[in-house]
Amino acid sequence: MGQKKLIRFEAIKGFENVLEYPENRQGTWKAFFKNENPLTLELACGKGEYAVGLGRMYANRNFIGIDIKGNRIWRGAKTALDEGLSNVAFIRSHMDKITNYFAPGEVSEIWITFPDPQLRISRAKKRLTHPKFLRLYQQILAKDGLVHLKTDSPDLYHFTLLVIGLYGLELVENSANIHQEASIKPELLIKTHYEGLDIAQSNRIHYLCFKLNKELPTAIDETLKQSLREPSSIN
């Protein structure tokens, strides 16, 4: 590990807005933020551009970015501290541990911004909109809570649409390219480091918003798996 990364890993240990693998936090976030405001998560937050950006926009809401890479979290956490954003915090942890940190119904919204699309079909279960993860989100989201996906990966976008259709989830918003819309809501104008890189080279930004208001039967997982073997099913 490079010296810069080591310095940042050490630095976040002293940041009051960063918790690493926190224990006994379920149901305590209102006390942590010292208010009754709704809580939004940014998953695989990287440098935390969305947690910080949303925190700037909405002082009456709380935001937590979650990522395993402490050197990336450092950037967002330091910015939040420098700007006095007391409604923004970060957790360093793996995504599959998320239910350890939040009580049922404690989270109002989830943002998934430019995650690794895990393009190989054999790694589909690692996609953050795979039912494996959606079932975890479902355990902590409030009734009618929203999940937002913003990505430059057409593969992840179409995969998520496939999941929404197969499991009968409620699709709230769908844009194949937000920059071609007549108007763009302010939240979608927040730009992440990875958005700027345009790794997928798709020249477009996809956006989905949906609800996890139905059961996600494991019996359908096999249908999803089979569908991924047919390229036309996600194009």
URWO-V761936 format. One record per residue. N is the residue number from 1. RES is the residue in one letter. SS is DSSP state (2 for helix, 1 for strand, 0 for the rest). OMEGA is omega in radians with two decimals (999 if undefined). Layout:
n=N res=RES ss=SS omega=OMEGA
n=N res=RES ss=SS omega=OMEGA
This chain:
n=1 res=M ss=0 omega=-3.12
n=2 res=G ss=0 omega=-3.12
n=3 res=Q ss=2 omega=-3.13
n=4 res=K ss=2 omega=3.12
n=5 res=K ss=2 omega=3.14
n=6 res=L ss=2 omega=3.13
n=7 res=I ss=2 omega=-3.12
n=8 res=R ss=2 omega=3.07
n=9 res=F ss=2 omega=3.13
n=10 res=E ss=2 omega=-3.10
n=11 res=A ss=2 omega=-3.07
n=12 res=I ss=2 omega=3.10
n=13 res=K ss=0 omega=3.13
n=14 res=G ss=0 omega=3.13
n=15 res=F ss=0 omega=-3.14
n=16 res=E ss=0 omega=-3.12
n=17 res=N ss=0 omega=3.09
n=18 res=V ss=1 omega=3.08
n=19 res=L ss=1 omega=3.14
n=20 res=E ss=1 omega=-3.11
n=21 res=Y ss=0 omega=-3.05
n=22 res=P ss=0 omega=3.11
n=23 res=E ss=0 omega=3.07
n=24 res=N ss=0 omega=-3.13
n=25 res=R ss=0 omega=-3.13
n=26 res=Q ss=0 omega=3.09
n=27 res=G ss=0 omega=-3.06
n=28 res=T ss=0 omega=-2.98
n=29 res=W ss=2 omega=3.06
n=30 res=K ss=2 omega=3.09
n=31 res=A ss=2 omega=3.13
n=32 res=F ss=2 omega=-3.12
n=33 res=F ss=2 omega=3.12
n=34 res=K ss=0 omega=3.06
n=35 res=N ss=0 omega=-3.11
n=36 res=E ss=0 omega=-3.02
n=37 res=N ss=0 omega=3.13
n=38 res=P ss=0 omega=-3.04
n=39 res=L ss=1 omega=3.10
n=40 res=T ss=1 omega=3.11
n=41 res=L ss=1 omega=2.92
n=42 res=E ss=1 omega=-3.08
n=43 res=L ss=1 omega=-3.06
n=44 res=A ss=0 omega=-2.90
n=45 res=C ss=0 omega=-3.12
n=46 res=G ss=0 omega=-3.13
n=47 res=K ss=0 omega=3.02
n=48 res=G ss=0 omega=-3.11
n=49 res=E ss=2 omega=-3.12
n=50 res=Y ss=2 omega=3.10
n=51 res=A ss=2 omega=-3.14
n=52 res=V ss=2 omega=-3.12
n=53 res=G ss=2 omega=3.11
n=54 res=L ss=2 omega=3.09
n=55 res=G ss=2 omega=3.08
n=56 res=R ss=2 omega=-3.08
n=57 res=M ss=2 omega=-2.97
n=58 res=Y ss=0 omega=-3.13
n=59 res=A ss=0 omega=-3.10
n=60 res=N ss=0 omega=3.08
n=61 res=R ss=0 omega=3.13
n=62 res=N ss=1 omega=-3.05
n=63 res=F ss=1 omega=3.09
n=64 res=I ss=1 omega=3.03
n=65 res=G ss=1 omega=-3.11
n=66 res=I ss=1 omega=3.11
n=67 res=D ss=1 omega=3.13
n=68 res=I ss=0 omega=-3.03
n=69 res=K ss=0 omega=-3.06
n=70 res=G ss=2 omega=-3.14
n=71 res=N ss=2 omega=3.07
n=72 res=R ss=2 omega=3.11
n=73 res=I ss=2 omega=-3.13
n=74 res=W ss=2 omega=-3.09
n=75 res=R ss=2 omega=-3.13
n=76 res=G ss=2 omega=-3.12
n=77 res=A ss=2 omega=3.14
n=78 res=K ss=2 omega=3.10
n=79 res=T ss=2 omega=3.14
n=80 res=A ss=2 omega=3.11
n=81 res=L ss=2 omega=-3.12
n=82 res=D ss=2 omega=-3.11
n=83 res=E ss=0 omega=3.13
n=84 res=G ss=0 omega=3.14
n=85 res=L ss=0 omega=-3.09
n=86 res=S ss=0 omega=3.12
n=87 res=N ss=0 omega=-3.13
n=88 res=V ss=1 omega=3.11
n=89 res=A ss=1 omega=-3.10
n=90 res=F ss=1 omega=3.04
n=91 res=I ss=1 omega=3.03
n=92 res=R ss=1 omega=-3.10
n=93 res=S ss=0 omega=3.01
n=94 res=H ss=0 omega=-3.10
n=95 res=M ss=2 omega=-3.08
n=96 res=D ss=2 omega=3.09
n=97 res=K ss=2 omega=-2.94
n=98 res=I ss=2 omega=-3.11
n=99 res=T ss=2 omega=3.08
n=100 res=N ss=2 omega=-2.97
n=101 res=Y ss=0 omega=-3.07
n=102 res=F ss=0 omega=3.14
n=103 res=A ss=0 omega=3.09
n=104 res=P ss=0 omega=3.10
n=105 res=G ss=0 omega=-3.05
n=106 res=E ss=0 omega=-3.08
n=107 res=V ss=1 omega=-3.12
n=108 res=S ss=1 omega=-3.10
n=109 res=E ss=1 omega=3.07
n=110 res=I ss=1 omega=3.03
n=111 res=W ss=1 omega=3.04
n=112 res=I ss=1 omega=-2.98
n=113 res=T ss=1 omega=3.09
n=114 res=F ss=0 omega=3.09
n=115 res=P ss=0 omega=3.01
n=116 res=D ss=0 omega=-3.09
n=117 res=P ss=0 omega=3.11
n=118 res=Q ss=0 omega=-2.95
n=119 res=L ss=0 omega=3.14
n=120 res=R ss=0 omega=-3.12
n=121 res=I ss=2 omega=-3.14
n=122 res=S ss=2 omega=-3.14
n=123 res=R ss=2 omega=-3.08
n=124 res=A ss=2 omega=-3.12
n=125 res=K ss=2 omega=3.10
n=126 res=K ss=2 omega=3.09
n=127 res=R ss=0 omega=-3.02
n=128 res=L ss=0 omega=3.00
n=129 res=T ss=0 omega=3.02
n=130 res=H ss=0 omega=3.13
n=131 res=P ss=2 omega=3.09
n=132 res=K ss=2 omega=3.12
n=133 res=F ss=2 omega=-3.13
n=134 res=L ss=2 omega=3.11
n=135 res=R ss=2 omega=3.08
n=136 res=L ss=2 omega=3.14
n=137 res=Y ss=2 omega=-3.11
n=138 res=Q ss=2 omega=-3.12
n=139 res=Q ss=2 omega=-3.06
n=140 res=I ss=2 omega=-3.13
n=141 res=L ss=1 omega=3.03
n=142 res=A ss=1 omega=3.09
n=143 res=K ss=1 omega=-3.10
n=144 res=D ss=1 omega=3.05
n=145 res=G ss=1 omega=-3.03
n=146 res=L ss=1 omega=2.98
n=147 res=V ss=1 omega=3.12
n=148 res=H ss=1 omega=3.01
n=149 res=L ss=1 omega=3.05
n=150 res=K ss=1 omega=-3.04
n=151 res=T ss=1 omega=3.01
n=152 res=D ss=0 omega=-3.12
n=153 res=S ss=0 omega=3.09
n=154 res=P ss=2 omega=3.14
n=155 res=D ss=2 omega=-3.14
n=156 res=L ss=2 omega=3.11
n=157 res=Y ss=2 omega=-3.11
n=158 res=H ss=2 omega=3.07
n=159 res=F ss=2 omega=-3.11
n=160 res=T ss=2 omega=3.05
n=161 res=L ss=2 omega=3.10
n=162 res=L ss=2 omega=3.13
n=163 res=V ss=2 omega=-3.14
n=164 res=I ss=2 omega=-3.13
n=165 res=G ss=2 omega=-3.09
n=166 res=L ss=2 omega=-3.07
n=167 res=Y ss=0 omega=3.05
n=168 res=G ss=0 omega=3.13
n=169 res=L ss=0 omega=-3.12
n=170 res=E ss=1 omega=3.11
n=171 res=L ss=1 omega=-3.08
n=172 res=V ss=1 omega=3.12
n=173 res=E ss=1 omega=-3.13
n=174 res=N ss=1 omega=3.07
n=175 res=S ss=1 omega=3.10
n=176 res=A ss=0 omega=3.10
n=177 res=N ss=0 omega=-3.03
n=178 res=I ss=2 omega=-3.08
n=179 res=H ss=2 omega=3.03
n=180 res=Q ss=2 omega=3.12
n=181 res=E ss=0 omega=3.14
n=182 res=A ss=0 omega=3.08
n=183 res=S ss=0 omega=-3.13
n=184 res=I ss=0 omega=3.13
n=185 res=K ss=0 omega=-3.01
n=186 res=P ss=2 omega=-3.11
n=187 res=E ss=2 omega=-3.08
n=188 res=L ss=2 omega=3.12
n=189 res=L ss=2 omega=3.07
n=190 res=I ss=0 omega=-3.06
n=191 res=K ss=0 omega=3.12
n=192 res=T ss=0 omega=3.09
n=193 res=H ss=2 omega=-3.08
n=194 res=Y ss=2 omega=3.05
n=195 res=E ss=2 omega=3.13
n=196 res=G ss=2 omega=-3.13
n=197 res=L ss=2 omega=-3.09
n=198 res=D ss=0 omega=-3.08
n=199 res=I ss=0 omega=-3.11
n=200 res=A ss=0 omega=-3.11
n=201 res=Q ss=0 omega=-3.13
n=202 res=S ss=0 omega=-3.12
n=203 res=N ss=0 omega=3.08
n=204 res=R ss=0 omega=3.13
n=205 res=I ss=0 omega=-3.14
n=206 res=H ss=1 omega=3.12
n=207 res=Y ss=1 omega=3.04
n=208 res=L ss=1 omega=3.01
n=209 res=C ss=1 omega=-3.09
n=210 res=F ss=1 omega=-3.14
n=211 res=K ss=1 omega=3.06
n=212 res=L ss=0 omega=-3.00
n=213 res=N ss=0 omega=3.08
n=214 res=K ss=0 omega=3.08
n=215 res=E ss=0 omega=3.13
n=216 res=L ss=0 omega=-3.05
n=217 res=P ss=0 omega=3.13
n=218 res=T ss=2 omega=3.14
n=219 res=A ss=2 omega=-3.12
n=220 res=I ss=2 omega=-3.11
n=221 res=D ss=2 omega=-3.14
n=222 res=E ss=2 omega=3.08
n=223 res=T ss=2 omega=3.09
n=224 res=L ss=2 omega=-3.13
n=225 res=K ss=2 omega=3.13
n=226 res=Q ss=2 omega=-3.12
n=227 res=S ss=2 omega=-3.12
n=228 res=L ss=0 omega=3.11
n=229 res=R ss=0 omega=-3.14
n=230 res=E ss=0 omega=-3.07
n=231 res=P ss=2 omega=-3.08
n=232 res=S ss=2 omega=-3.06
n=233 res=S ss=2 omega=-3.13
n=234 res=I ss=2 omega=3.10
n=235 res=N ss=0 omega=999
